[in-house]
Amino acid sequence: MANPHIPTPHITAKEGDFARTVLMPGDPLRSKFIAETYLENPVLVNNTRGVQGYTGTYRGKRVSVMASGMGMPSIGIYSYELFNFYGVENIIRVGTAGGIGDNVHVRDVVMGMSAYTNSNFGRQFFDGNVAPCCSFKLLDAAVSAARAMGIEPNVGALYSSDVFYDEAGGAGKLKKLGVLAVEMEAAALYLNAARAGKNALAICTISDHIFTGEALPAEARQTSFTQMMEIALAIA
């Protein structure tokens, strides 16, 4: 029997179009880059609202990549539909983050073991404080894959913020708690995965540092960003 939820208002792919593992960058153009650079025979399975999703193979494994858009409301919609309607088991976010910790520098790869947040996204699950955490299975595999590539990842807490221009100065407060970096999606992704009984992990590249002023030059970004993509593909 066909799934009555497919297609959704946001994804027009057919049932079975997505692999069990989906890499999820924020930017649709980065989704296209990953598909064209790494996947064999990539097929465009979704382009609704310009949010490009592809499925192909990587070293013999069927893998998908689709953009999440920007922020927790956006990744909340796409990850929910992939987990609950399209049978996706694993979503690996590959995106950029702003460094917070003193031990984090531009070009570093950061893996979010947990995600602090100022969002109310989790209130739908529990009327109190929730603790968004990644899948240990994916995290363990990603750390091993990174080390096999000669990359020592920074593993710890991320800060998923609802605001980019933060008047409240949340990053400064969380730095004292050892939070590594700030981004805008991981907490919602982790909560949706937990509710669906699925797996999620955020692997980010530090593009700039909130406190030191370090920033990655535009011409260096593409080379640096491929490390997180290759780690994610290795565990897909």
CYANA upper distance limits for C-alpha pairs under 8 A (distance plus 0.5 A):
  2 ALA  CA      6 ILE  CA      8.47
  2 ALA  CA     15 GLU  CA      8.36
  3 ASN  CA     15 GLU  CA      7.89
  3 ASN  CA     85 PHE  CA      7.96
  5 HIS  CA     85 PHE  CA      6.88
  6 ILE  CA     12 THR  CA      7.87
  6 ILE  CA     13 ALA  CA      8.20
  6 ILE  CA     14 LYS  CA      7.27
  6 ILE  CA     15 GLU  CA      7.22
  6 ILE  CA     85 PHE  CA      7.44
  6 ILE  CA     86 TYR  CA      8.34
  7 PRO  CA     11 ILE  CA      6.49
  7 PRO  CA     12 THR  CA      5.31
  7 PRO  CA     13 ALA  CA      6.83
  7 PRO  CA     14 LYS  CA      7.07
  8 THR  CA     12 THR  CA      6.77
  8 THR  CA     81 GLU  CA      8.11
 10 HIS  CA     48 THR  CA      6.77
 10 HIS  CA     49 ARG  CA      8.07
 10 HIS  CA     78 TYR  CA      7.98
 11 ILE  CA     46 ASN  CA      6.63
 11 ILE  CA     47 ASN  CA      8.24
 11 ILE  CA     48 THR  CA      6.63
 11 ILE  CA     78 TYR  CA      8.41
 12 THR  CA     45 VAL  CA      8.12
 12 THR  CA     46 ASN  CA      6.25
 12 THR  CA     47 ASN  CA      8.13
 12 THR  CA     48 THR  CA      7.05
 13 ALA  CA     17 ASP  CA      6.59
 13 ALA  CA     18 PHE  CA      8.44
 13 ALA  CA     45 VAL  CA      5.68
 13 ALA  CA     46 ASN  CA      5.77
 14 LYS  CA     45 VAL  CA      8.18
 15 GLU  CA     86 TYR  CA      6.78
 16 GLY  CA     86 TYR  CA      7.41
 16 GLY  CA     87 GLY  CA      8.45
 17 ASP  CA     45 VAL  CA      6.95
 17 ASP  CA     55 THR  CA      7.59
 18 PHE  CA     22 VAL  CA      8.01
 18 PHE  CA     45 VAL  CA      8.37
 18 PHE  CA     54 TYR  CA      8.44
 18 PHE  CA     55 THR  CA      6.71
 18 PHE  CA     63 VAL  CA      8.16
 18 PHE  CA     64 SER  CA      6.38
 18 PHE  CA     86 TYR  CA      7.35
 18 PHE  CA     87 GLY  CA      8.44
 18 PHE  CA     88 VAL  CA      7.50
 19 ALA  CA     55 THR  CA      7.31
 19 ALA  CA     62 ARG  CA      6.32
 19 ALA  CA     63 VAL  CA      5.73
 19 ALA  CA     64 SER  CA      5.95
 19 ALA  CA     88 VAL  CA      7.08
 20 ARG  CA     62 ARG  CA      8.39
 20 ARG  CA     63 VAL  CA      7.70
 20 ARG  CA     64 SER  CA      8.40
 20 ARG  CA     87 GLY  CA      7.32
 20 ARG  CA     88 VAL  CA      5.03
 20 ARG  CA     89 GLU  CA      5.62
 20 ARG  CA     90 ASN  CA      6.80
 21 THR  CA     63 VAL  CA      6.30
 21 THR  CA     64 SER  CA      6.79
 21 THR  CA     88 VAL  CA      6.61
 21 THR  CA     89 GLU  CA      6.55
 21 THR  CA     90 ASN  CA      5.12
 21 THR  CA     91 ILE  CA      6.34
 21 THR  CA     92 ILE  CA      8.16
 21 THR  CA    236 ALA  CA      6.18
 22 VAL  CA     63 VAL  CA      6.80
 22 VAL  CA     64 SER  CA      5.11
 22 VAL  CA     65 VAL  CA      5.55
 22 VAL  CA     66 MET  CA      7.35
 22 VAL  CA     88 VAL  CA      7.71
 22 VAL  CA     90 ASN  CA      6.79
 22 VAL  CA     91 ILE  CA      5.40
 22 VAL  CA     92 ILE  CA      6.85
 22 VAL  CA    236 ALA  CA      8.22
 23 LEU  CA     63 VAL  CA      8.38
 23 LEU  CA     64 SER  CA      6.79
 23 LEU  CA     65 VAL  CA      5.01
 23 LEU  CA     66 MET  CA      6.94
 23 LEU  CA     91 ILE  CA      6.34
 23 LEU  CA     92 ILE  CA      5.34
 23 LEU  CA     93 ARG  CA      6.42
 23 LEU  CA     94 VAL  CA      7.25
 23 LEU  CA    232 ALA  CA      7.63
 23 LEU  CA    233 LEU  CA      8.31
 24 MET  CA     31 SER  CA      7.87
 24 MET  CA     65 VAL  CA      6.29
 24 MET  CA     66 MET  CA      5.71
 24 MET  CA     67 ALA  CA      5.72
 24 MET  CA     68 SER  CA      6.47
 24 MET  CA     91 ILE  CA      7.17
 24 MET  CA     92 ILE  CA      6.37
 24 MET  CA     93 ARG  CA      5.08
 24 MET  CA     94 VAL  CA      6.37
 25 PRO  CA     30 ARG  CA      6.94
 25 PRO  CA     31 SER  CA      6.66
 25 PRO  CA     65 VAL  CA      8.33
 25 PRO  CA     66 MET  CA      7.37
 25 PRO  CA     67 ALA  CA      5.53
 25 PRO  CA     68 SER  CA      6.66
 25 PRO  CA     69 GLY  CA      8.40
 25 PRO  CA     93 ARG  CA      6.22
 25 PRO  CA     94 VAL  CA      5.33
 25 PRO  CA     95 GLY  CA      5.83
 26 GLY  CA     30 ARG  CA      8.08
 26 GLY  CA     67 ALA  CA      5.56
 26 GLY  CA     68 SER  CA      5.24
 26 GLY  CA     69 GLY  CA      5.20
 26 GLY  CA     70 MET  CA      6.25
 26 GLY  CA     94 VAL  CA      8.18
 26 GLY  CA     95 GLY  CA      6.84
 27 ASP  CA     31 SER  CA      7.02
 27 ASP  CA     67 ALA  CA      6.15
 27 ASP  CA     68 SER  CA      7.64
 27 ASP  CA     69 GLY  CA      6.58
 27 ASP  CA     70 MET  CA      8.18
 28 PRO  CA     32 LYS  CA      6.88
 28 PRO  CA     50 GLY  CA      7.56
 28 PRO  CA     51 VAL  CA      5.91
 28 PRO  CA     52 GLN  CA      5.87
 28 PRO  CA     66 MET  CA      7.70
 28 PRO  CA     67 ALA  CA      5.42
 28 PRO  CA     68 SER  CA      8.28
 28 PRO  CA     69 GLY  CA      7.86
 29 LEU  CA     33 PHE  CA      6.67
 29 LEU  CA     52 GLN  CA      8.27
 30 ARG  CA     34 ILE  CA      6.65
 30 ARG  CA     67 ALA  CA      8.17
 31 SER  CA     35 ALA  CA      6.77
 31 SER  CA     52 GLN  CA      7.00
 31 SER  CA     53 GLY  CA      7.44
 31 SER  CA     54 TYR  CA      8.26
 31 SER  CA     65 VAL  CA      6.46
 31 SER  CA     66 MET  CA      6.14
 31 SER  CA     67 ALA  CA      6.18
 32 LYS  CA     36 GLU  CA      6.58
 32 LYS  CA     52 GLN  CA      7.35
 32 LYS  CA     53 GLY  CA      8.35
 32 LYS  CA     54 TYR  CA      8.17
 33 PHE  CA     37 THR  CA      6.32
 34 ILE  CA     38 TYR  CA      6.20
 34 ILE  CA     39 LEU  CA      7.71
 34 ILE  CA     65 VAL  CA      7.89
 34 ILE  CA    229 MET  CA      8.00
 35 ALA  CA     39 LEU  CA      5.55
 35 ALA  CA     42 PRO  CA      6.51
 35 ALA  CA     54 TYR  CA      6.91
 35 ALA  CA     55 THR  CA      8.18
 35 ALA  CA     56 GLY  CA      7.99
 35 ALA  CA     65 VAL  CA      7.31
 36 GLU  CA     40 GLU  CA      8.44
 36 GLU  CA     42 PRO  CA      7.46
 38 TYR  CA     58 TYR  CA      7.16
 39 LEU  CA     55 THR  CA      8.38
 39 LEU  CA     56 GLY  CA      5.83
 39 LEU  CA     57 THR  CA      5.77
 39 LEU  CA     58 TYR  CA      5.70
 39 LEU  CA     63 VAL  CA      8.28
 40 GLU  CA     56 GLY  CA      6.05
 40 GLU  CA     57 THR  CA      5.61
 40 GLU  CA     58 TYR  CA      6.79
 41 ASN  CA     56 GLY  CA      5.93
 41 ASN  CA     57 THR  CA      7.45
 42 PRO  CA     54 TYR  CA      6.40
 42 PRO  CA     55 THR  CA      5.83
 42 PRO  CA     56 GLY  CA      4.68
 42 PRO  CA     57 THR  CA      7.78
 43 VAL  CA     54 TYR  CA      5.74
 43 VAL  CA     55 THR  CA      5.86
 43 VAL  CA     56 GLY  CA      6.77
 44 LEU  CA     52 GLN  CA      7.57
 44 LEU  CA     53 GLY  CA      6.33
 44 LEU  CA     54 TYR  CA      4.95
 44 LEU  CA     55 THR  CA      7.28
 45 VAL  CA     52 GLN  CA      8.25
 45 VAL  CA     53 GLY  CA      6.07
 45 VAL  CA     54 TYR  CA      5.90
 45 VAL  CA     55 THR  CA      7.36
 46 ASN  CA     51 VAL  CA      7.47
 46 ASN  CA     52 GLN  CA      6.02
 46 ASN  CA     53 GLY  CA      5.29
 46 ASN  CA     54 TYR  CA      7.50
 47 ASN  CA     51 VAL  CA      5.64
 47 ASN  CA     52 GLN  CA      5.10
 47 ASN  CA     53 GLY  CA      7.00
 48 THR  CA     52 GLN  CA      7.86
 51 VAL  CA     66 MET  CA      7.57
 51 VAL  CA     67 ALA  CA      6.21
 51 VAL  CA     68 SER  CA      7.93
 51 VAL  CA     69 GLY  CA      7.83
 52 GLN  CA     66 MET  CA      6.17
 52 GLN  CA     67 ALA  CA      6.57
 53 GLY  CA     64 SER  CA      7.65
 53 GLY  CA     65 VAL  CA      6.08
 53 GLY  CA     66 MET  CA      4.41
 53 GLY  CA     67 ALA  CA      7.10
 54 TYR  CA     64 SER  CA      5.99
 54 TYR  CA     65 VAL  CA      5.86
 54 TYR  CA     66 MET  CA      6.80
 55 THR  CA     62 ARG  CA      7.67
 55 THR  CA     63 VAL  CA      6.25
 55 THR  CA     64 SER  CA      4.65
 55 THR  CA     65 VAL  CA      6.99
 56 GLY  CA     62 ARG  CA      6.24
 56 GLY  CA     63 VAL  CA      6.13
 56 GLY  CA     64 SER  CA      6.83
 57 THR  CA     61 LYS  CA      5.60
 57 THR  CA     62 ARG  CA      4.81
 57 THR  CA     63 VAL  CA      5.99
 58 TYR  CA     62 ARG  CA      6.93
 58 TYR  CA     63 VAL  CA      7.02
 58 TYR  CA    233 LEU  CA      7.84
 61 LYS  CA    236 ALA  CA      8.27
 63 VAL  CA    236 ALA  CA      7.25
 68 SER  CA     74 SER  CA      6.74
 68 SER  CA     75 ILE  CA      5.31
 68 SER  CA     78 TYR  CA      6.76
 68 SER  CA     79 SER  CA      8.26
 69 GLY  CA     74 SER  CA      6.13
 69 GLY  CA     75 ILE  CA      6.88
 70 MET  CA     74 SER  CA      6.58
 70 MET  CA     75 ILE  CA      7.62
 70 MET  CA    184 MET  CA      7.67
 70 MET  CA    185 GLU  CA      7.87
 71 GLY  CA     75 ILE  CA      6.94
 71 GLY  CA    162 ASP  CA      7.17
 71 GLY  CA    184 MET  CA      5.43
 71 GLY  CA    185 GLU  CA      5.73
 72 MET  CA     76 GLY  CA      6.01
 72 MET  CA    121 PHE  CA      8.17
 72 MET  CA    162 ASP  CA      7.59
 72 MET  CA    184 MET  CA      6.73
 72 MET  CA    185 GLU  CA      5.26
 72 MET  CA    186 ALA  CA      8.13
 72 MET  CA    187 ALA  CA      7.97
 72 MET  CA    188 ALA  CA      5.99
 72 MET  CA    189 LEU  CA      8.20
 73 PRO  CA     77 ILE  CA      6.90
 73 PRO  CA    121 PHE  CA      8.46
 73 PRO  CA    188 ALA  CA      8.28
 74 SER  CA     78 TYR  CA      7.06
 75 ILE  CA     79 SER  CA      6.23
 75 ILE  CA    185 GLU  CA      6.86
 75 ILE  CA    188 ALA  CA      7.50
 75 ILE  CA    189 LEU  CA      7.07
 76 GLY  CA     80 TYR  CA      6.45
 76 GLY  CA    188 ALA  CA      6.09
 76 GLY  CA    189 LEU  CA      6.71
 76 GLY  CA    192 ASN  CA      7.54
 77 ILE  CA     81 GLU  CA      6.81
 78 TYR  CA     82 LEU  CA      6.67
 79 SER  CA     83 PHE  CA      6.47
 79 SER  CA     91 ILE  CA      8.04
 79 SER  CA    189 LEU  CA      6.93
 79 SER  CA    192 ASN  CA      7.42
 79 SER  CA    193 ALA  CA      8.37
 80 TYR  CA     84 ASN  CA      6.36
 80 TYR  CA     85 PHE  CA      8.37
 80 TYR  CA    192 ASN  CA      6.54
 80 TYR  CA    193 ALA  CA      8.40
 81 GLU  CA     85 PHE  CA      5.72
 81 GLU  CA     86 TYR  CA      7.16
 82 LEU  CA     86 TYR  CA      5.33
 82 LEU  CA     87 GLY  CA      6.98
 82 LEU  CA     88 VAL  CA      5.99
 83 PHE  CA     87 GLY  CA      6.13
 83 PHE  CA     88 VAL  CA      5.35
 83 PHE  CA     89 GLU  CA      6.87
 83 PHE  CA    193 ALA  CA      7.71
 83 PHE  CA    196 ALA  CA      7.09
 83 PHE  CA    198 LYS  CA      7.57
 84 ASN  CA     88 VAL  CA      8.07
 84 ASN  CA    196 ALA  CA      7.18
 89 GLU  CA    198 LYS  CA      5.80
 89 GLU  CA    199 ASN  CA      6.67
 90 ASN  CA    198 LYS  CA      6.81
 90 ASN  CA    199 ASN  CA      5.23
 90 ASN  CA    200 ALA  CA      6.17
 90 ASN  CA    236 ALA  CA      8.45
 91 ILE  CA    199 ASN  CA      6.99
 91 ILE  CA    200 ALA  CA      5.42
 91 ILE  CA    201 LEU  CA      7.21
 92 ILE  CA    200 ALA  CA      6.16
 92 ILE  CA    201 LEU  CA      5.43
 92 ILE  CA    202 ALA  CA      6.26
 92 ILE  CA    203 ILE  CA      7.62
 92 ILE  CA    232 ALA  CA      7.13
 93 ARG  CA    186 ALA  CA      8.00
 93 ARG  CA    200 ALA  CA      8.19
 93 ARG  CA    201 LEU  CA      6.66
 93 ARG  CA    202 ALA  CA      4.99
 93 ARG  CA    203 ILE  CA      6.43
 93 ARG  CA    204 CYS  CA      8.13
 94 VAL  CA    202 ALA  CA      6.70
 94 VAL  CA    203 ILE  CA      5.61
 94 VAL  CA    204 CYS  CA      6.07
 94 VAL  CA    205 THR  CA      8.45
 94 VAL  CA    228 MET  CA      6.93
 94 VAL  CA    229 MET  CA      6.98
 94 VAL  CA    232 ALA  CA      8.08
 95 GLY  CA    202 ALA  CA      8.26
 95 GLY  CA    203 ILE  CA      7.27
 95 GLY  CA    204 CYS  CA      5.35
 95 GLY  CA    205 THR  CA      6.91
 96 THR  CA    183 GLU  CA      7.57
 96 THR  CA    204 CYS  CA      5.60
 96 THR  CA    205 THR  CA      5.40
 96 THR  CA    206 ILE  CA      6.34
 96 THR  CA    207 SER  CA      6.48
 97 ALA  CA    181 ALA  CA      6.48
 97 ALA  CA    182 VAL  CA      5.98
 97 ALA  CA    183 GLU  CA      5.41
 97 ALA  CA    204 CYS  CA      6.47
 97 ALA  CA    205 THR  CA      6.53
 97 ALA  CA    206 ILE  CA      5.46
 97 ALA  CA    207 SER  CA      6.57
 97 ALA  CA    208 ASP  CA      7.83
 98 GLY  CA    181 ALA  CA      5.85
 98 GLY  CA    182 VAL  CA      5.65
 98 GLY  CA    183 GLU  CA      7.13
 98 GLY  CA    206 ILE  CA      6.11
 98 GLY  CA    207 SER  CA      6.57
 98 GLY  CA    208 ASP  CA      5.59
 98 GLY  CA    209 HIS  CA      5.67
 98 GLY  CA    210 ILE  CA      6.45
 99 GLY  CA    104 VAL  CA      6.44
 99 GLY  CA    105 HIS  CA      7.08
 99 GLY  CA    106 VAL  CA      7.89
 99 GLY  CA    180 LEU  CA      6.76
 99 GLY  CA    181 ALA  CA      4.86
 99 GLY  CA    182 VAL  CA      7.01
 99 GLY  CA    206 ILE  CA      6.39
 99 GLY  CA    207 SER  CA      8.19
 99 GLY  CA    208 ASP  CA      6.60
 99 GLY  CA    209 HIS  CA      4.68
 99 GLY  CA    210 ILE  CA      6.24
 99 GLY  CA    211 PHE  CA      8.28
100 ILE  CA    104 VAL  CA      7.57
100 ILE  CA    171 ALA  CA      7.23
100 ILE  CA    172 GLY  CA      8.22
100 ILE  CA    175 LYS  CA      6.45
100 ILE  CA    179 VAL  CA      7.23
100 ILE  CA    180 LEU  CA      5.75
100 ILE  CA    181 ALA  CA      5.22
100 ILE  CA    182 VAL  CA      7.33
100 ILE  CA    209 HIS  CA      6.79
100 ILE  CA    210 ILE  CA      6.35
100 ILE  CA    211 PHE  CA      7.22
101 GLY  CA    175 LYS  CA      6.40
101 GLY  CA    178 GLY  CA      6.99
101 GLY  CA    179 VAL  CA      6.80
101 GLY  CA    180 LEU  CA      5.21
101 GLY  CA    181 ALA  CA      7.19
104 VAL  CA    108 ASP  CA      7.14
104 VAL  CA    154 ASN  CA      8.05
104 VAL  CA    180 LEU  CA      7.25
104 VAL  CA    181 ALA  CA      8.46
104 VAL  CA    206 ILE  CA      8.30
105 HIS  CA    206 ILE  CA      7.11
105 HIS  CA    208 ASP  CA      8.16
105 HIS  CA    209 HIS  CA      7.33
105 HIS  CA    214 GLU  CA      8.06
106 VAL  CA    205 THR  CA      8.05
106 VAL  CA    206 ILE  CA      5.26
106 VAL  CA    207 SER  CA      5.88
106 VAL  CA    208 ASP  CA      6.09
106 VAL  CA    209 HIS  CA      7.30
106 VAL  CA    214 GLU  CA      7.16
106 VAL  CA    215 ALA  CA      6.93
106 VAL  CA    216 LEU  CA      6.61
107 ARG  CA    205 THR  CA      6.40
107 ARG  CA    206 ILE  CA      5.79
107 ARG  CA    207 SER  CA      6.89
107 ARG  CA    216 LEU  CA      7.69
107 ARG  CA    224 SER  CA      6.35
107 ARG  CA    225 PHE  CA      8.19
108 ASP  CA    153 PRO  CA      7.62
108 ASP  CA    154 ASN  CA      7.92
108 ASP  CA    205 THR  CA      6.24
108 ASP  CA    206 ILE  CA      5.99
109 VAL  CA    152 GLU  CA      8.32
109 VAL  CA    153 PRO  CA      5.69
109 VAL  CA    154 ASN  CA      6.73
109 VAL  CA    203 ILE  CA      7.44
109 VAL  CA    204 CYS  CA      6.23
109 VAL  CA    205 THR  CA      5.23
109 VAL  CA    206 ILE  CA      7.06
109 VAL  CA    227 GLN  CA      8.24
109 VAL  CA    228 MET  CA      7.12
110 VAL  CA    153 PRO  CA      6.17
110 VAL  CA    154 ASN  CA      5.16
110 VAL  CA    155 VAL  CA      6.34
110 VAL  CA    156 GLY  CA      8.24
110 VAL  CA    180 LEU  CA      8.18
110 VAL  CA    181 ALA  CA      8.34
110 VAL  CA    203 ILE  CA      6.34
110 VAL  CA    204 CYS  CA      5.65
110 VAL  CA    205 THR  CA      6.68
110 VAL  CA    206 ILE  CA      7.78
111 MET  CA    139 LEU  CA      7.96
111 MET  CA    153 PRO  CA      7.32
111 MET  CA    154 ASN  CA      6.67
111 MET  CA    155 VAL  CA      5.36
111 MET  CA    156 GLY  CA      7.08
111 MET  CA    201 LEU  CA      7.97
111 MET  CA    202 ALA  CA      6.36
111 MET  CA    203 ILE  CA      5.15
111 MET  CA    204 CYS  CA      6.83
112 GLY  CA    133 CYS  CA      8.49
112 GLY  CA    134 CYS  CA      7.40
112 GLY  CA    155 VAL  CA      6.63
112 GLY  CA    156 GLY  CA      5.97
112 GLY  CA    157 ALA  CA      5.88
112 GLY  CA    158 LEU  CA      5.94
112 GLY  CA    186 ALA  CA      8.25
112 GLY  CA    201 LEU  CA      7.31
112 GLY  CA    202 ALA  CA      5.97
112 GLY  CA    203 ILE  CA      7.14
113 MET  CA    133 CYS  CA      6.45
113 MET  CA    134 CYS  CA      5.93
113 MET  CA    136 PHE  CA      8.39
113 MET  CA    139 LEU  CA      7.81
113 MET  CA    155 VAL  CA      6.82
113 MET  CA    156 GLY  CA      5.52
113 MET  CA    157 ALA  CA      6.08
113 MET  CA    158 LEU  CA      8.08
113 MET  CA    201 LEU  CA      8.29
114 SER  CA    131 ALA  CA      7.86
114 SER  CA    132 PRO  CA      6.22
114 SER  CA    133 CYS  CA      4.75
114 SER  CA    134 CYS  CA      6.48
114 SER  CA    156 GLY  CA      7.14
114 SER  CA    157 ALA  CA      5.24
114 SER  CA    158 LEU  CA      6.72
114 SER  CA    187 ALA  CA      8.26
115 ALA  CA    131 ALA  CA      7.88
115 ALA  CA    132 PRO  CA      6.04
115 ALA  CA    133 CYS  CA      6.92
115 ALA  CA    157 ALA  CA      5.97
115 ALA  CA    158 LEU  CA      5.16
115 ALA  CA    159 TYR  CA      5.92
115 ALA  CA    160 SER  CA      6.59
115 ALA  CA    186 ALA  CA      6.82
115 ALA  CA    187 ALA  CA      5.66
116 TYR  CA    131 ALA  CA      7.98
116 TYR  CA    132 PRO  CA      7.82
116 TYR  CA    157 ALA  CA      7.38
116 TYR  CA    158 LEU  CA      6.60
116 TYR  CA    159 TYR  CA      5.17
116 TYR  CA    160 SER  CA      6.51
116 TYR  CA    187 ALA  CA      7.53
117 THR  CA    159 TYR  CA      6.06
117 THR  CA    160 SER  CA      5.25
117 THR  CA    161 SER  CA      6.14
117 THR  CA    162 ASP  CA      8.32
117 THR  CA    187 ALA  CA      7.09
118 ASN  CA    160 SER  CA      7.65
118 ASN  CA    161 SER  CA      6.26
118 ASN  CA    162 ASP  CA      7.00
119 SER  CA    160 SER  CA      8.28
119 SER  CA    161 SER  CA      7.25
119 SER  CA    162 ASP  CA      6.37
121 PHE  CA    188 ALA  CA      7.02
122 GLY  CA    126 PHE  CA      7.09
122 GLY  CA    129 ASN  CA      8.41
122 GLY  CA    130 VAL  CA      6.83
122 GLY  CA    188 ALA  CA      7.95
122 GLY  CA    191 LEU  CA      7.46
123 ARG  CA    127 ASP  CA      5.61
123 ARG  CA    128 GLY  CA      7.26
123 ARG  CA    129 ASN  CA      8.48
123 ARG  CA    130 VAL  CA      8.45
126 PHE  CA    130 VAL  CA      7.47
132 PRO  CA    187 ALA  CA      6.00
132 PRO  CA    188 ALA  CA      8.26
132 PRO  CA    190 TYR  CA      5.95
132 PRO  CA    191 LEU  CA      6.09
133 CYS  CA    187 ALA  CA      8.20
133 CYS  CA    190 TYR  CA      6.31
133 CYS  CA    191 LEU  CA      8.07
134 CYS  CA    138 LEU  CA      8.31
134 CYS  CA    139 LEU  CA      7.69
134 CYS  CA    190 TYR  CA      6.22
134 CYS  CA    199 ASN  CA      7.71
134 CYS  CA    200 ALA  CA      6.02
134 CYS  CA    201 LEU  CA      5.64
134 CYS  CA    202 ALA  CA      8.10
135 SER  CA    139 LEU  CA      6.72
135 SER  CA    199 ASN  CA      5.65
135 SER  CA    200 ALA  CA      5.97
135 SER  CA    201 LEU  CA      6.71
136 PHE  CA    140 ASP  CA      6.33
137 LYS  CA    141 ALA  CA      6.77
137 LYS  CA    199 ASN  CA      8.48
138 LEU  CA    142 ALA  CA      6.48
138 LEU  CA    199 ASN  CA      7.70
138 LEU  CA    200 ALA  CA      7.66
138 LEU  CA    201 LEU  CA      6.93
138 LEU  CA    235 ILE  CA      7.83
139 LEU  CA    143 VAL  CA      6.66
139 LEU  CA    201 LEU  CA      7.12
140 ASP  CA    144 SER  CA      6.86
141 ALA  CA    145 ALA  CA      6.61
141 ALA  CA    235 ILE  CA      6.80
142 ALA  CA    146 ALA  CA      6.52
142 ALA  CA    231 ILE  CA      6.71
142 ALA  CA    232 ALA  CA      7.40
142 ALA  CA    234 ALA  CA      8.35
142 ALA  CA    235 ILE  CA      6.87
143 VAL  CA    147 ARG  CA      6.72
143 VAL  CA    152 GLU  CA      8.28
143 VAL  CA    153 PRO  CA      7.23
144 SER  CA    148 ALA  CA      6.72
145 ALA  CA    149 MET  CA      7.00
145 ALA  CA    231 ILE  CA      6.49
145 ALA  CA    234 ALA  CA      7.07
145 ALA  CA    235 ILE  CA      7.75
146 ALA  CA    150 GLY  CA      6.95
146 ALA  CA    151 ILE  CA      5.50
146 ALA  CA    152 GLU  CA      6.97
146 ALA  CA    153 PRO  CA      7.31
146 ALA  CA    231 ILE  CA      6.33
147 ARG  CA    151 ILE  CA      5.49
147 ARG  CA    152 GLU  CA      6.18
147 ARG  CA    153 PRO  CA      8.27
154 ASN  CA    180 LEU  CA      8.43
156 GLY  CA    179 VAL  CA      7.37
156 GLY  CA    180 LEU  CA      6.95
157 ALA  CA    178 GLY  CA      7.89
157 ALA  CA    179 VAL  CA      5.44
157 ALA  CA    180 LEU  CA      6.41
157 ALA  CA    181 ALA  CA      8.04
158 LEU  CA    179 VAL  CA      6.23
158 LEU  CA    180 LEU  CA      6.26
158 LEU  CA    181 ALA  CA      5.69
158 LEU  CA    182 VAL  CA      6.26
158 LEU  CA    183 GLU  CA      7.67
158 LEU  CA    186 ALA  CA      8.28
159 TYR  CA    171 ALA  CA      8.07
159 TYR  CA    174 LEU  CA      8.34
159 TYR  CA    179 VAL  CA      7.27
159 TYR  CA    180 LEU  CA      8.30
159 TYR  CA    181 ALA  CA      6.64
159 TYR  CA    182 VAL  CA      5.02
159 TYR  CA    183 GLU  CA      6.64
159 TYR  CA    184 MET  CA      8.14
160 SER  CA    182 VAL  CA      6.43
160 SER  CA    183 GLU  CA      5.53
160 SER  CA    184 MET  CA      5.01
160 SER  CA    185 GLU  CA      6.34
160 SER  CA    186 ALA  CA      6.54
160 SER  CA    187 ALA  CA      6.35
161 SER  CA    182 VAL  CA      7.40
161 SER  CA    183 GLU  CA      6.75
161 SER  CA    184 MET  CA      5.45
161 SER  CA    185 GLU  CA      8.24
162 ASP  CA    184 MET  CA      6.69
163 VAL  CA    184 MET  CA      8.29
166 ASP  CA    170 GLY  CA      7.54
169 GLY  CA    173 LYS  CA      7.52
170 GLY  CA    174 LEU  CA      6.81
171 ALA  CA    175 LYS  CA      6.54
171 ALA  CA    182 VAL  CA      7.69
172 GLY  CA    176 LYS  CA      7.70
173 LYS  CA    177 LEU  CA      7.99
174 LEU  CA    178 GLY  CA      7.25
174 LEU  CA    179 VAL  CA      6.23
175 LYS  CA    179 VAL  CA      5.78
175 LYS  CA    180 LEU  CA      7.77
181 ALA  CA    206 ILE  CA      8.23
185 GLU  CA    189 LEU  CA      7.00
186 ALA  CA    190 TYR  CA      6.56
186 ALA  CA    201 LEU  CA      8.23
186 ALA  CA    202 ALA  CA      6.55
187 ALA  CA    191 LEU  CA      6.74
188 ALA  CA    192 ASN  CA      6.65
189 LEU  CA    193 ALA  CA      6.68
189 LEU  CA    200 ALA  CA      7.26
190 TYR  CA    194 ALA  CA      6.67
190 TYR  CA    199 ASN  CA      8.36
190 TYR  CA    200 ALA  CA      6.29
190 TYR  CA    201 LEU  CA      7.79
191 LEU  CA    195 ARG  CA      6.69
192 ASN  CA    196 ALA  CA      6.67
193 ALA  CA    197 GLY  CA      6.43
193 ALA  CA    198 LYS  CA      5.24
193 ALA  CA    199 ASN  CA      6.05
193 ALA  CA    200 ALA  CA      6.48
194 ALA  CA    198 LYS  CA      6.63
194 ALA  CA    199 ASN  CA      7.79
203 ILE  CA    228 MET  CA      6.68
203 ILE  CA    232 ALA  CA      8.09
204 CYS  CA    228 MET  CA      7.10
205 THR  CA    224 SER  CA      8.08
205 THR  CA    225 PHE  CA      6.70
205 THR  CA    228 MET  CA      7.25
207 SER  CA    215 ALA  CA      6.47
207 SER  CA    216 LEU  CA      5.83
207 SER  CA    221 ARG  CA      8.09
208 ASP  CA    213 GLY  CA      7.43
208 ASP  CA    214 GLU  CA      5.87
208 ASP  CA    215 ALA  CA      4.56
208 ASP  CA    216 LEU  CA      6.51
209 HIS  CA    213 GLY  CA      5.96
209 HIS  CA    214 GLU  CA      5.68
209 HIS  CA    215 ALA  CA      6.95
210 ILE  CA    214 GLU  CA      8.38
216 LEU  CA    220 ALA  CA      7.09
216 LEU  CA    221 ARG  CA      6.90
217 PRO  CA    221 ARG  CA      7.05
218 ALA  CA    222 GLN  CA      8.43
220 ALA  CA    224 SER  CA      6.94
221 ARG  CA    225 PHE  CA      6.39
222 GLN  CA    226 THR  CA      6.97
223 THR  CA    227 GLN  CA      8.17
225 PHE  CA    229 MET  CA      7.40
226 THR  CA    230 GLU  CA      6.62
227 GLN  CA    231 ILE  CA      6.78
228 MET  CA    232 ALA  CA      6.69
229 MET  CA    233 LEU  CA      6.64
230 GLU  CA    234 ALA  CA      6.55
231 ILE  CA    235 ILE  CA      7.22
232 ALA  CA    236 ALA  CA      6.67
